Amino acid sequence: MARKCQVTGIGPLYGSSISHAHNKTKRRFLPNLQKKRIWIQELNREVTVKLSAKAIKNISKSGTSEIAKLIRDKQIKVR
């Protein structure tokens, strides 16, 4: 599975590492992904999803209805 949040779609970003001498080398900024088991009340089941830390905060604040909608639209594969 790709390094991508299943809810927000956040993936790796690209940029440069800059040394003290200001030499630039290419690098990747990877998202802070966590594997999380979440109980979805609307579907009456528990699902495992790969989420960014920001998505986990949004879900704890606003609820799991957004994940249930994505699962119903088959945008998230459920294990």
Sequence and secondary structure as in RCSB ss.txt:
>XXXX:A:sequence
MARKCQVTGIGPLYGSSISHAHNKTKRRFLPNLQKKRIWIQELNREVTVKLSAKAIKNISKSGTSEIAKLIRDKQ
IKVR
>XXXX:A:secstr
  S  TTT    EEEEEE TT  EEEEEE   EEEEEEEETTTTEEEEEEEEHHHHHHHHHH SHHHHHHHHTT 
S   
